[in-house]
Amino acid sequence: MSSYSGNGDDEYHLRESLDEEFPLGDGTADVGTTVVCPYCGASVEIALDPGSGASQDYVEDCEVCCQPWQVTVHYDDEGHAEVSVTPLGD
Ligand SMILES: [Zn+2]
């Protein structure tokens, strides 16, 4: 029970330090990329949010076939995004 506030502090602190050491929100980082859907094979352009951190992991639906992807984003020091898309729930 006492761990609740502790977790909140850690999360807040992490976000703060990422913002200082990795200022991706200044317009130099990639804000979009094209991925190939693992289900239907379509090339789909997706938006990226550099402000969410150097490493991201989220679910997004293919806009062609509507299947859910697990999207993994990793920014390098120059703001170039490495993006991989895999089928969700594999
Ligand atoms: Zn698709």
PDB file of the backbone (N, CA, C, O) and the ligand in Angstrom, with CONECT records:
HET     ZN  A 101       1
ATOM      1  N   MET A   1       0.818  -1.194   0.000  1.00  0.00           N
ATOM      2  CA  MET A   1       0.000   0.000   0.000  1.00  0.00           C
ATOM      3  C   MET A   1       0.859   1.254   0.000  1.00  0.00           C
ATOM      4  O   MET A   1       0.559   2.224  -0.696  1.00  0.00           O
ATOM      5  N   SER A   2       1.939   1.228   0.793  1.00  0.00           N
ATOM      6  CA  SER A   2       2.791   2.416   0.872  1.00  0.00           C
ATOM      7  C   SER A   2       3.598   2.600  -0.415  1.00  0.00           C
ATOM      8  O   SER A   2       4.242   3.633  -0.600  1.00  0.00           O
ATOM      9  N   SER A   3       3.565   1.612  -1.295  1.00  0.00           N
ATOM     10  CA  SER A   3       4.355   1.720  -2.520  1.00  0.00           C
ATOM     11  C   SER A   3       3.675   2.601  -3.564  1.00  0.00           C
ATOM     12  O   SER A   3       4.283   2.950  -4.575  1.00  0.00           O
ATOM     13  N   TYR A   4       2.431   2.956  -3.324  1.00  0.00           N
ATOM     14  CA  TYR A   4       1.697   3.724  -4.336  1.00  0.00           C
ATOM     15  C   TYR A   4       2.352   5.075  -4.601  1.00  0.00           C
ATOM     16  O   TYR A   4       2.637   5.418  -5.749  1.00  0.00           O
ATOM     17  N   SER A   5       2.588   5.832  -3.545  1.00  0.00           N
ATOM     18  CA  SER A   5       3.167   7.160  -3.731  1.00  0.00           C
ATOM     19  C   SER A   5       4.609   7.046  -4.222  1.00  0.00           C
ATOM     20  O   SER A   5       5.091   7.906  -4.959  1.00  0.00           O
ATOM     21  N   GLY A   6       5.301   5.969  -3.806  1.00  0.00           N
ATOM     22  CA  GLY A   6       6.677   5.773  -4.246  1.00  0.00           C
ATOM     23  C   GLY A   6       6.758   5.587  -5.756  1.00  0.00           C
ATOM     24  O   GLY A   6       7.622   6.159  -6.421  1.00  0.00           O
ATOM     25  N   ASN A   7       5.845   4.780  -6.285  1.00  0.00           N
ATOM     26  CA  ASN A   7       5.831   4.574  -7.730  1.00  0.00           C
ATOM     27  C   ASN A   7       5.558   5.868  -8.484  1.00  0.00           C
ATOM     28  O   ASN A   7       6.162   6.141  -9.521  1.00  0.00           O
ATOM     29  N   GLY A   8       4.653   6.644  -7.952  1.00  0.00           N
ATOM     30  CA  GLY A   8       4.327   7.910  -8.594  1.00  0.00           C
ATOM     31  C   GLY A   8       5.525   8.828  -8.655  1.00  0.00           C
ATOM     32  O   GLY A   8       5.764   9.486  -9.668  1.00  0.00           O
ATOM     33  N   ASP A   9       6.275   8.874  -7.578  1.00  0.00           N
ATOM     34  CA  ASP A   9       7.471   9.722  -7.548  1.00  0.00           C
ATOM     35  C   ASP A   9       8.497   9.262  -8.572  1.00  0.00           C
ATOM     36  O   ASP A   9       9.088  10.080  -9.277  1.00  0.00           O
ATOM     37  N   ASP A  10       8.706   7.958  -8.653  1.00  0.00           N
ATOM     38  CA  ASP A  10       9.686   7.424  -9.599  1.00  0.00           C
ATOM     39  C   ASP A  10       9.314   7.782 -11.030  1.00  0.00           C
ATOM     40  O   ASP A  10      10.167   8.177 -11.825  1.00  0.00           O
ATOM     41  N   GLU A  11       8.064   7.645 -11.342  1.00  0.00           N
ATOM     42  CA  GLU A  11       7.612   7.909 -12.701  1.00  0.00           C
ATOM     43  C   GLU A  11       7.814   9.383 -13.051  1.00  0.00           C
ATOM     44  O   GLU A  11       8.258   9.731 -14.145  1.00  0.00           O
ATOM     45  N   TYR A  12       7.479  10.217 -12.103  1.00  0.00           N
ATOM     46  CA  TYR A  12       7.614  11.655 -12.314  1.00  0.00           C
ATOM     47  C   TYR A  12       9.088  12.020 -12.503  1.00  0.00           C
ATOM     48  O   TYR A  12       9.436  12.798 -13.392  1.00  0.00           O
ATOM     49  N   HIS A  13       9.930  11.460 -11.672  1.00  0.00           N
ATOM     50  CA  HIS A  13      11.356  11.754 -11.726  1.00  0.00           C
ATOM     51  C   HIS A  13      11.949  11.296 -13.061  1.00  0.00           C
ATOM     52  O   HIS A  13      12.757  12.002 -13.665  1.00  0.00           O
ATOM     53  N   LEU A  14      11.543  10.114 -13.513  1.00  0.00           N
ATOM     54  CA  LEU A  14      12.050   9.571 -14.769  1.00  0.00           C
ATOM     55  C   LEU A  14      11.679  10.496 -15.926  1.00  0.00           C
ATOM     56  O   LEU A  14      12.503  10.777 -16.797  1.00  0.00           O
ATOM     57  N   ARG A  15      10.459  10.956 -15.926  1.00  0.00           N
ATOM     58  CA  ARG A  15       9.997  11.818 -17.009  1.00  0.00           C
ATOM     59  C   ARG A  15      10.794  13.130 -17.024  1.00  0.00           C
ATOM     60  O   ARG A  15      11.139  13.648 -18.086  1.00  0.00           O
ATOM     61  N   GLU A  16      11.072  13.647 -15.845  1.00  0.00           N
ATOM     62  CA  GLU A  16      11.834  14.890 -15.740  1.00  0.00           C
ATOM     63  C   GLU A  16      13.240  14.732 -16.312  1.00  0.00           C
ATOM     64  O   GLU A  16      13.695  15.569 -17.091  1.00  0.00           O
ATOM     65  N   SER A  17      13.929  13.656 -15.924  1.00  0.00           N
ATOM     66  CA  SER A  17      15.311  13.482 -16.356  1.00  0.00           C
ATOM     67  C   SER A  17      15.382  13.182 -17.855  1.00  0.00           C
ATOM     68  O   SER A  17      16.322  13.608 -18.526  1.00  0.00           O
ATOM     69  N   LEU A  18      14.409  12.464 -18.376  1.00  0.00           N
ATOM     70  CA  LEU A  18      14.384  12.208 -19.812  1.00  0.00           C
ATOM     71  C   LEU A  18      14.252  13.524 -20.578  1.00  0.00           C
ATOM     72  O   LEU A  18      14.884  13.718 -21.616  1.00  0.00           O
ATOM     73  N   ASP A  19      13.443  14.398 -20.064  1.00  0.00           N
ATOM     74  CA  ASP A  19      13.197  15.662 -20.728  1.00  0.00           C
ATOM     75  C   ASP A  19      14.465  16.506 -20.781  1.00  0.00           C
ATOM     76  O   ASP A  19      14.713  17.196 -21.771  1.00  0.00           O
ATOM     77  N   GLU A  20      15.256  16.454 -19.733  1.00  0.00           N
ATOM     78  CA  GLU A  20      16.479  17.256 -19.684  1.00  0.00           C
ATOM     79  C   GLU A  20      17.582  16.676 -20.569  1.00  0.00           C
ATOM     80  O   GLU A  20      18.254  17.405 -21.298  1.00  0.00           O
ATOM     81  N   GLU A  21      17.756  15.367 -20.497  1.00  0.00           N
ATOM     82  CA  GLU A  21      18.871  14.754 -21.202  1.00  0.00           C
ATOM     83  C   GLU A  21      18.559  14.455 -22.659  1.00  0.00           C
ATOM     84  O   GLU A  21      19.464  14.217 -23.459  1.00  0.00           O
ATOM     85  N   PHE A  22      17.304  14.466 -22.995  1.00  0.00           N
ATOM     86  CA  PHE A  22      16.922  14.042 -24.322  1.00  0.00           C
ATOM     87  C   PHE A  22      15.811  14.936 -24.862  1.00  0.00           C
ATOM     88  O   PHE A  22      14.661  14.510 -24.959  1.00  0.00           O
ATOM     89  N   PRO A  23      16.149  16.159 -25.208  1.00  0.00           N
ATOM     90  CA  PRO A  23      15.137  17.136 -25.621  1.00  0.00           C
ATOM     91  C   PRO A  23      14.632  16.903 -27.034  1.00  0.00           C
ATOM     92  O   PRO A  23      14.993  17.630 -27.959  1.00  0.00           O
ATOM     93  N   LEU A  24      13.803  15.895 -27.195  1.00  0.00           N
ATOM     94  CA  LEU A  24      13.334  15.548 -28.533  1.00  0.00           C
ATOM     95  C   LEU A  24      12.152  16.388 -28.995  1.00  0.00           C
ATOM     96  O   LEU A  24      11.737  16.322 -30.152  1.00  0.00           O
ATOM     97  N   GLY A  25      11.623  17.170 -28.080  1.00  0.00           N
ATOM     98  CA  GLY A  25      10.439  17.923 -28.451  1.00  0.00           C
ATOM     99  C   GLY A  25      10.749  19.231 -29.167  1.00  0.00           C
ATOM    100  O   GLY A  25       9.849  20.050 -29.358  1.00  0.00           O
ATOM    101  N   ASP A  26      11.999  19.448 -29.567  1.00  0.00           N
ATOM    102  CA  ASP A  26      12.381  20.734 -30.152  1.00  0.00           C
ATOM    103  C   ASP A  26      12.304  20.759 -31.676  1.00  0.00           C
ATOM    104  O   ASP A  26      12.741  21.720 -32.309  1.00  0.00           O
ATOM    105  N   GLY A  27      11.747  19.700 -32.261  1.00  0.00           N
ATOM    106  CA  GLY A  27      11.524  19.724 -33.700  1.00  0.00           C
ATOM    107  C   GLY A  27      12.599  19.065 -34.534  1.00  0.00           C
ATOM    108  O   GLY A  27      12.484  19.048 -35.759  1.00  0.00           O
ATOM    109  N   THR A  28      13.649  18.517 -33.918  1.00  0.00           N
ATOM    110  CA  THR A  28      14.713  17.887 -34.687  1.00  0.00           C
ATOM    111  C   THR A  28      14.514  16.379 -34.829  1.00  0.00           C
ATOM    112  O   THR A  28      15.147  15.741 -35.670  1.00  0.00           O
ATOM    113  N   ALA A  29      13.647  15.824 -34.017  1.00  0.00           N
ATOM    114  CA  ALA A  29      13.449  14.378 -34.032  1.00  0.00           C
ATOM    115  C   ALA A  29      12.373  13.984 -35.040  1.00  0.00           C
ATOM    116  O   ALA A  29      11.523  14.791 -35.417  1.00  0.00           O
ATOM    117  N   ASP A  30      12.431  12.737 -35.463  1.00  0.00           N
ATOM    118  CA  ASP A  30      11.427  12.207 -36.384  1.00  0.00           C
ATOM    119  C   ASP A  30      10.032  12.267 -35.757  1.00  0.00           C
ATOM    120  O   ASP A  30       9.846  11.908 -34.594  1.00  0.00           O
ATOM    121  N   VAL A  31       9.073  12.719 -36.532  1.00  0.00           N
ATOM    122  CA  VAL A  31       7.701  12.777 -36.020  1.00  0.00           C
ATOM    123  C   VAL A  31       6.766  11.862 -36.812  1.00  0.00           C
ATOM    124  O   VAL A  31       5.547  11.895 -36.641  1.00  0.00           O
ATOM    125  N   GLY A  32       7.360  11.052 -37.673  1.00  0.00           N
ATOM    126  CA  GLY A  32       6.533  10.114 -38.420  1.00  0.00           C
ATOM    127  C   GLY A  32       7.422   9.135 -39.161  1.00  0.00           C
ATOM    128  O   GLY A  32       8.604   9.402 -39.382  1.00  0.00           O
ATOM    129  N   THR A  33       6.855   8.004 -39.544  1.00  0.00           N
ATOM    130  CA  THR A  33       7.606   7.007 -40.298  1.00  0.00           C
ATOM    131  C   THR A  33       6.625   6.108 -41.040  1.00  0.00           C
ATOM    132  O   THR A  33       5.417   6.146 -40.806  1.00  0.00           O
ATOM    133  N   THR A  34       7.165   5.315 -41.920  1.00  0.00           N
ATOM    134  CA  THR A  34       6.315   4.363 -42.634  1.00  0.00           C
ATOM    135  C   THR A  34       6.661   2.952 -42.179  1.00  0.00           C
ATOM    136  O   THR A  34       7.828   2.560 -42.167  1.00  0.00           O
ATOM    137  N   VAL A  35       5.644   2.200 -41.811  1.00  0.00           N
ATOM    138  CA  VAL A  35       5.856   0.820 -41.383  1.00  0.00           C
ATOM    139  C   VAL A  35       5.054  -0.108 -42.287  1.00  0.00           C
ATOM    140  O   VAL A  35       4.116   0.309 -42.966  1.00  0.00           O
ATOM    141  N   VAL A  36       5.449  -1.371 -42.275  1.00  0.00           N
ATOM    142  CA  VAL A  36       4.715  -2.369 -43.047  1.00  0.00           C
ATOM    143  C   VAL A  36       3.879  -3.209 -42.088  1.00  0.00           C
ATOM    144  O   VAL A  36       4.401  -3.806 -41.146  1.00  0.00           O
ATOM    145  N   CYS A  37       2.594  -3.244 -42.339  1.00  0.00           N
ATOM    146  CA  CYS A  37       1.685  -3.989 -41.465  1.00  0.00           C
ATOM    147  C   CYS A  37       2.022  -5.475 -41.494  1.00  0.00           C
ATOM    148  O   CYS A  37       2.115  -6.065 -42.571  1.00  0.00           O
ATOM    149  N   PRO A  38       2.209  -6.099 -40.308  1.00  0.00           N
ATOM    150  CA  PRO A  38       2.530  -7.529 -40.252  1.00  0.00           C
ATOM    151  C   PRO A  38       1.338  -8.418 -40.604  1.00  0.00           C
ATOM    152  O   PRO A  38       1.497  -9.621 -40.811  1.00  0.00           O
ATOM    153  N   TYR A  39       0.166  -7.835 -40.671  1.00  0.00           N
ATOM    154  CA  TYR A  39      -1.038  -8.611 -41.000  1.00  0.00           C
ATOM    155  C   TYR A  39      -1.359  -8.563 -42.485  1.00  0.00           C
ATOM    156  O   TYR A  39      -1.495  -9.601 -43.132  1.00  0.00           O
ATOM    157  N   CYS A  40      -1.481  -7.333 -43.031  1.00  0.00           N
ATOM    158  CA  CYS A  40      -1.961  -7.218 -44.412  1.00  0.00           C
ATOM    159  C   CYS A  40      -0.861  -6.791 -45.383  1.00  0.00           C
ATOM    160  O   CYS A  40      -1.073  -6.782 -46.595  1.00  0.00           O
ATOM    161  N   GLY A  41       0.323  -6.433 -44.851  1.00  0.00           N
ATOM    162  CA  GLY A  41       1.441  -6.105 -45.725  1.00  0.00           C
ATOM    163  C   GLY A  41       1.399  -4.714 -46.319  1.00  0.00           C
ATOM    164  O   GLY A  41       2.242  -4.381 -47.152  1.00  0.00           O
ATOM    165  N   ALA A  42       0.450  -3.896 -45.921  1.00  0.00           N
ATOM    166  CA  ALA A  42       0.350  -2.539 -46.447  1.00  0.00           C
ATOM    167  C   ALA A  42       1.413  -1.638 -45.826  1.00  0.00           C
ATOM    168  O   ALA A  42       1.788  -1.816 -44.667  1.00  0.00           O
ATOM    169  N   SER A  43       1.894  -0.670 -46.603  1.00  0.00           N
ATOM    170  CA  SER A  43       2.773   0.360 -46.062  1.00  0.00           C
ATOM    171  C   SER A  43       1.894   1.459 -45.473  1.00  0.00           C
ATOM    172  O   SER A  43       1.078   2.062 -46.169  1.00  0.00           O
ATOM    173  N   VAL A  44       2.076   1.702 -44.193  1.00  0.00           N
ATOM    174  CA  VAL A  44       1.220   2.656 -43.499  1.00  0.00           C
ATOM    175  C   VAL A  44       2.080   3.718 -42.831  1.00  0.00           C
ATOM    176  O   VAL A  44       3.057   3.408 -42.150  1.00  0.00           O
ATOM    177  N   GLU A  45       1.702   4.969 -43.035  1.00  0.00           N
ATOM    178  CA  GLU A  45       2.413   6.066 -42.393  1.00  0.00           C
ATOM    179  C   GLU A  45       1.826   6.289 -40.999  1.00  0.00           C
ATOM    180  O   GLU A  45       0.614   6.434 -40.841  1.00  0.00           O
ATOM    181  N   ILE A  46       2.700   6.315 -39.992  1.00  0.00           N
ATOM    182  CA  ILE A  46       2.211   6.549 -38.632  1.00  0.00           C
ATOM    183  C   ILE A  46       2.911   7.766 -38.044  1.00  0.00           C
ATOM    184  O   ILE A  46       4.035   8.097 -38.424  1.00  0.00           O
ATOM    185  N   ALA A  47       2.238   8.418 -37.122  1.00  0.00           N
ATOM    186  CA  ALA A  47       2.798   9.577 -36.434  1.00  0.00           C
ATOM    187  C   ALA A  47       3.568   9.118 -35.208  1.00  0.00           C
ATOM    188  O   ALA A  47       3.158   8.183 -34.520  1.00  0.00           O
ATOM    189  N   LEU A  48       4.702   9.790 -34.934  1.00  0.00           N
ATOM    190  CA  LEU A  48       5.486   9.502 -33.737  1.00  0.00           C
ATOM    191  C   LEU A  48       5.469  10.735 -32.835  1.00  0.00           C
ATOM    192  O   LEU A  48       5.314  11.865 -33.300  1.00  0.00           O
ATOM    193  N   ASP A  49       5.631  10.492 -31.540  1.00  0.00           N
ATOM    194  CA  ASP A  49       5.646  11.590 -30.588  1.00  0.00           C
ATOM    195  C   ASP A  49       6.978  11.619 -29.835  1.00  0.00           C
ATOM    196  O   ASP A  49       7.135  10.929 -28.827  1.00  0.00           O
ATOM    197  N   PRO A  50       7.935  12.410 -30.318  1.00  0.00           N
ATOM    198  CA  PRO A  50       9.258  12.461 -29.686  1.00  0.00           C
ATOM    199  C   PRO A  50       9.193  12.884 -28.230  1.00  0.00           C
ATOM    200  O   PRO A  50      10.049  12.498 -27.434  1.00  0.00           O
ATOM    201  N   GLY A  51       8.190  13.670 -27.874  1.00  0.00           N
ATOM    202  CA  GLY A  51       8.062  14.168 -26.512  1.00  0.00           C
ATOM    203  C   GLY A  51       7.743  13.091 -25.495  1.00  0.00           C
ATOM    204  O   GLY A  51       7.832  13.330 -24.290  1.00  0.00           O
ATOM    205  N   SER A  52       7.368  11.896 -25.968  1.00  0.00           N
ATOM    206  CA  SER A  52       7.011  10.822 -25.045  1.00  0.00           C
ATOM    207  C   SER A  52       8.217  10.023 -24.567  1.00  0.00           C
ATOM    208  O   SER A  52       8.069   9.106 -23.760  1.00  0.00           O
ATOM    209  N   GLY A  53       9.420  10.365 -25.061  1.00  0.00           N
ATOM    210  CA  GLY A  53      10.605   9.696 -24.546  1.00  0.00           C
ATOM    211  C   GLY A  53      11.382   8.961 -25.606  1.00  0.00           C
ATOM    212  O   GLY A  53      10.906   8.774 -26.726  1.00  0.00           O
ATOM    213  N   ALA A  54      12.604   8.537 -25.244  1.00  0.00           N
ATOM    214  CA  ALA A  54      13.504   7.897 -26.185  1.00  0.00           C
ATOM    215  C   ALA A  54      13.083   6.470 -26.500  1.00  0.00           C
ATOM    216  O   ALA A  54      13.352   5.968 -27.591  1.00  0.00           O
ATOM    217  N   SER A  55      12.432   5.823 -25.562  1.00  0.00           N
ATOM    218  CA  SER A  55      11.950   4.470 -25.780  1.00  0.00           C
ATOM    219  C   SER A  55      10.452   4.424 -25.539  1.00  0.00           C
ATOM    220  O   SER A  55       9.968   4.818 -24.478  1.00  0.00           O
ATOM    221  N   GLN A  56       9.742   3.950 -26.512  1.00  0.00           N
ATOM    222  CA  GLN A  56       8.289   3.907 -26.390  1.00  0.00           C
ATOM    223  C   GLN A  56       7.758   2.555 -26.835  1.00  0.00           C
ATOM    224  O   GLN A  56       8.383   1.843 -27.621  1.00  0.00           O
ATOM    225  N   ASP A  57       6.609   2.231 -26.318  1.00  0.00           N
ATOM    226  CA  ASP A  57       6.004   0.928 -26.535  1.00  0.00           C
ATOM    227  C   ASP A  57       4.499   1.106 -26.430  1.00  0.00           C
ATOM    228  O   ASP A  57       3.994   1.402 -25.346  1.00  0.00           O
ATOM    229  N   TYR A  58       3.787   0.939 -27.498  1.00  0.00           N
ATOM    230  CA  TYR A  58       2.352   1.150 -27.412  1.00  0.00           C
ATOM    231  C   TYR A  58       1.614   0.344 -28.476  1.00  0.00           C
ATOM    232  O   TYR A  58       2.228  -0.273 -29.347  1.00  0.00           O
ATOM    233  N   VAL A  59       0.298   0.363 -28.389  1.00  0.00           N
ATOM    234  CA  VAL A  59      -0.542  -0.385 -29.325  1.00  0.00           C
ATOM    235  C   VAL A  59      -1.236   0.589 -30.268  1.00  0.00           C
ATOM    236  O   VAL A  59      -1.791   1.604 -29.846  1.00  0.00           O
ATOM    237  N   GLU A  60      -1.193   0.257 -31.546  1.00  0.00           N
ATOM    238  CA  GLU A  60      -1.880   1.081 -32.536  1.00  0.00           C
ATOM    239  C   GLU A  60      -2.539   0.162 -33.560  1.00  0.00           C
ATOM    240  O   GLU A  60      -2.000  -0.890 -33.903  1.00  0.00           O
ATOM    241  N   ASP A  61      -3.707   0.571 -34.040  1.00  0.00           N
ATOM    242  CA  ASP A  61      -4.409  -0.257 -35.022  1.00  0.00           C
ATOM    243  C   ASP A  61      -3.985   0.100 -36.434  1.00  0.00           C
ATOM    244  O   ASP A  61      -3.797   1.273 -36.757  1.00  0.00           O
ATOM    245  N   CYS A  62      -3.833  -0.922 -37.281  1.00  0.00           N
ATOM    246  CA  CYS A  62      -3.563  -0.692 -38.690  1.00  0.00           C
ATOM    247  C   CYS A  62      -4.753   0.044 -39.306  1.00  0.00           C
ATOM    248  O   CYS A  62      -5.904  -0.353 -39.125  1.00  0.00           O
ATOM    249  N   GLU A  63      -4.457   1.124 -40.036  1.00  0.00           N
ATOM    250  CA  GLU A  63      -5.574   1.883 -40.590  1.00  0.00           C
ATOM    251  C   GLU A  63      -6.135   1.234 -41.850  1.00  0.00           C
ATOM    252  O   GLU A  63      -7.170   1.663 -42.361  1.00  0.00           O
ATOM    253  N   VAL A  64      -5.458   0.203 -42.355  1.00  0.00           N
ATOM    254  CA  VAL A  64      -5.952  -0.516 -43.531  1.00  0.00           C
ATOM    255  C   VAL A  64      -6.820  -1.708 -43.126  1.00  0.00           C
ATOM    256  O   VAL A  64      -7.950  -1.844 -43.595  1.00  0.00           O
ATOM    257  N   CYS A  65      -6.283  -2.583 -42.242  1.00  0.00           N
ATOM    258  CA  CYS A  65      -7.023  -3.799 -41.890  1.00  0.00           C
ATOM    259  C   CYS A  65      -7.537  -3.790 -40.448  1.00  0.00           C
ATOM    260  O   CYS A  65      -8.230  -4.718 -40.029  1.00  0.00           O
ATOM    261  N   CYS A  66      -7.197  -2.738 -39.687  1.00  0.00           N
ATOM    262  CA  CYS A  66      -7.713  -2.548 -38.320  1.00  0.00           C
ATOM    263  C   CYS A  66      -7.219  -3.586 -37.311  1.00  0.00           C
ATOM    264  O   CYS A  66      -7.788  -3.698 -36.225  1.00  0.00           O
ATOM    265  N   GLN A  67      -6.182  -4.340 -37.644  1.00  0.00           N
ATOM    266  CA  GLN A  67      -5.606  -5.266 -36.672  1.00  0.00           C
ATOM    267  C   GLN A  67      -4.678  -4.482 -35.735  1.00  0.00           C
ATOM    268  O   GLN A  67      -4.060  -3.500 -36.148  1.00  0.00           O
ATOM    269  N   PRO A  68      -4.583  -4.919 -34.472  1.00  0.00           N
ATOM    270  CA  PRO A  68      -3.748  -4.195 -33.505  1.00  0.00           C
ATOM    271  C   PRO A  68      -2.265  -4.550 -33.626  1.00  0.00           C
ATOM    272  O   PRO A  68      -1.895  -5.723 -33.677  1.00  0.00           O
ATOM    273  N   TRP A  69      -1.427  -3.514 -33.671  1.00  0.00           N
ATOM    274  CA  TRP A  69       0.031  -3.707 -33.680  1.00  0.00           C
ATOM    275  C   TRP A  69       0.594  -3.417 -32.299  1.00  0.00           C
ATOM    276  O   TRP A  69       0.052  -2.613 -31.541  1.00  0.00           O
ATOM    277  N   GLN A  70       1.699  -4.094 -31.992  1.00  0.00           N
ATOM    278  CA  GLN A  70       2.553  -3.668 -30.887  1.00  0.00           C
ATOM    279  C   GLN A  70       3.659  -2.844 -31.523  1.00  0.00           C
ATOM    280  O   GLN A  70       4.483  -3.377 -32.266  1.00  0.00           O
ATOM    281  N   VAL A  71       3.682  -1.546 -31.235  1.00  0.00           N
ATOM    282  CA  VAL A  71       4.666  -0.644 -31.837  1.00  0.00           C
ATOM    283  C   VAL A  71       5.767  -0.348 -30.831  1.00  0.00           C
ATOM    284  O   VAL A  71       5.503   0.040 -29.693  1.00  0.00           O
ATOM    285  N   THR A  72       7.010  -0.540 -31.272  1.00  0.00           N
ATOM    286  CA  THR A  72       8.157  -0.210 -30.425  1.00  0.00           C
ATOM    287  C   THR A  72       8.977   0.869 -31.113  1.00  0.00           C
ATOM    288  O   THR A  72       9.383   0.710 -32.264  1.00  0.00           O
ATOM    289  N   VAL A  73       9.220   1.969 -30.404  1.00  0.00           N
ATOM    290  CA  VAL A  73       9.967   3.095 -30.958  1.00  0.00           C
ATOM    291  C   VAL A  73      11.205   3.336 -30.104  1.00  0.00           C
ATOM    292  O   VAL A  73      11.139   3.361 -28.875  1.00  0.00           O
ATOM    293  N   HIS A  74      12.336   3.514 -30.783  1.00  0.00           N
ATOM    294  CA  HIS A  74      13.548   3.879 -30.053  1.00  0.00           C
ATOM    295  C   HIS A  74      14.268   4.991 -30.804  1.00  0.00           C
ATOM    296  O   HIS A  74      14.618   4.830 -31.973  1.00  0.00           O
ATOM    297  N   TYR A  75      14.486   6.099 -30.145  1.00  0.00           N
ATOM    298  CA  TYR A  75      15.200   7.219 -30.751  1.00  0.00           C
ATOM    299  C   TYR A  75      16.692   7.134 -30.450  1.00  0.00           C
ATOM    300  O   TYR A  75      17.092   6.840 -29.323  1.00  0.00           O
ATOM    301  N   ASP A  76      17.515   7.397 -31.472  1.00  0.00           N
ATOM    302  CA  ASP A  76      18.951   7.483 -31.205  1.00  0.00           C
ATOM    303  C   ASP A  76      19.321   8.923 -30.849  1.00  0.00           C
ATOM    304  O   ASP A  76      18.448   9.786 -30.756  1.00  0.00           O
ATOM    305  N   ASP A  77      20.612   9.180 -30.652  1.00  0.00           N
ATOM    306  CA  ASP A  77      21.067  10.493 -30.184  1.00  0.00           C
ATOM    307  C   ASP A  77      20.755  11.622 -31.162  1.00  0.00           C
ATOM    308  O   ASP A  77      20.657  12.784 -30.768  1.00  0.00           O
ATOM    309  N   GLU A  78      20.601  11.277 -32.422  1.00  0.00           N
ATOM    310  CA  GLU A  78      20.348  12.304 -33.429  1.00  0.00           C
ATOM    311  C   GLU A  78      18.856  12.498 -33.708  1.00  0.00           C
ATOM    312  O   GLU A  78      18.477  13.266 -34.592  1.00  0.00           O
ATOM    313  N   GLY A  79      18.034  11.811 -32.963  1.00  0.00           N
ATOM    314  CA  GLY A  79      16.593  11.970 -33.123  1.00  0.00           C
ATOM    315  C   GLY A  79      16.000  11.110 -34.217  1.00  0.00           C
ATOM    316  O   GLY A  79      14.852  11.298 -34.619  1.00  0.00           O
ATOM    317  N   HIS A  80      16.804  10.148 -34.702  1.00  0.00           N
ATOM    318  CA  HIS A  80      16.283   9.226 -35.701  1.00  0.00           C
ATOM    319  C   HIS A  80      15.538   8.091 -34.999  1.00  0.00           C
ATOM    320  O   HIS A  80      16.056   7.470 -34.071  1.00  0.00           O
ATOM    321  N   ALA A  81      14.327   7.836 -35.455  1.00  0.00           N
ATOM    322  CA  ALA A  81      13.512   6.822 -34.792  1.00  0.00           C
ATOM    323  C   ALA A  81      13.648   5.468 -35.459  1.00  0.00           C
ATOM    324  O   ALA A  81      13.487   5.338 -36.673  1.00  0.00           O
ATOM    325  N   GLU A  82      13.946   4.456 -34.648  1.00  0.00           N
ATOM    326  CA  GLU A  82      13.900   3.067 -35.102  1.00  0.00           C
ATOM    327  C   GLU A  82      12.545   2.524 -34.654  1.00  0.00           C
ATOM    328  O   GLU A  82      12.245   2.485 -33.461  1.00  0.00           O
ATOM    329  N   VAL A  83      11.741   2.110 -35.609  1.00  0.00           N
ATOM    330  CA  VAL A  83      10.388   1.673 -35.280  1.00  0.00           C
ATOM    331  C   VAL A  83      10.176   0.236 -35.748  1.00  0.00           C
ATOM    332  O   VAL A  83      10.469  -0.104 -36.894  1.00  0.00           O
ATOM    333  N   SER A  84       9.665  -0.597 -34.851  1.00  0.00           N
ATOM    334  CA  SER A  84       9.314  -1.952 -35.269  1.00  0.00           C
ATOM    335  C   SER A  84       7.856  -2.224 -34.909  1.00  0.00           C
ATOM    336  O   SER A  84       7.355  -1.766 -33.882  1.00  0.00           O
ATOM    337  N   VAL A  85       7.203  -2.966 -35.763  1.00  0.00           N
ATOM    338  CA  VAL A  85       5.789  -3.272 -35.592  1.00  0.00           C
ATOM    339  C   VAL A  85       5.614  -4.778 -35.626  1.00  0.00           C
ATOM    340  O   VAL A  85       6.027  -5.439 -36.579  1.00  0.00           O
ATOM    341  N   THR A  86       4.998  -5.322 -34.577  1.00  0.00           N
ATOM    342  CA  THR A  86       4.768  -6.762 -34.525  1.00  0.00           C
ATOM    343  C   THR A  86       3.299  -7.016 -34.204  1.00  0.00           C
ATOM    344  O   THR A  86       2.626  -6.148 -33.649  1.00  0.00           O
ATOM    345  N   PRO A  87       2.802  -8.193 -34.549  1.00  0.00           N
ATOM    346  CA  PRO A  87       1.416  -8.520 -34.226  1.00  0.00           C
ATOM    347  C   PRO A  87       1.203  -8.518 -32.716  1.00  0.00           C
ATOM    348  O   PRO A  87       2.037  -9.040 -31.976  1.00  0.00           O
ATOM    349  N   LEU A  88       0.116  -7.946 -32.255  1.00  0.00           N
ATOM    350  CA  LEU A  88      -0.181  -7.891 -30.827  1.00  0.00           C
ATOM    351  C   LEU A  88      -0.576  -9.261 -30.298  1.00  0.00           C
ATOM    352  O   LEU A  88      -1.287 -10.017 -30.959  1.00  0.00           O
ATOM    353  N   GLY A  89      -0.102  -9.567 -29.095  1.00  0.00           N
ATOM    354  CA  GLY A  89      -0.532 -10.792 -28.442  1.00  0.00           C
ATOM    355  C   GLY A  89       0.162 -12.019 -28.954  1.00  0.00           C
ATOM    356  O   GLY A  89      -0.348 -13.128 -28.791  1.00  0.00           O
ATOM    357  N   ASP A  90       1.319 -11.856 -29.573  1.00  0.00           N
ATOM    358  CA  ASP A  90       2.054 -13.002 -30.073  1.00  0.00           C
ATOM    359  C   ASP A  90       2.759 -13.718 -28.921  1.00  0.00           C
ATOM    360  O   ASP A  90       3.438 -14.721 -29.140  1.00  0.00           O
TER     361      ASP A  90
HETATM  362 ZN    ZN A 101      -2.950  -4.032 -41.873  1.00  0.00          ZN2+
END
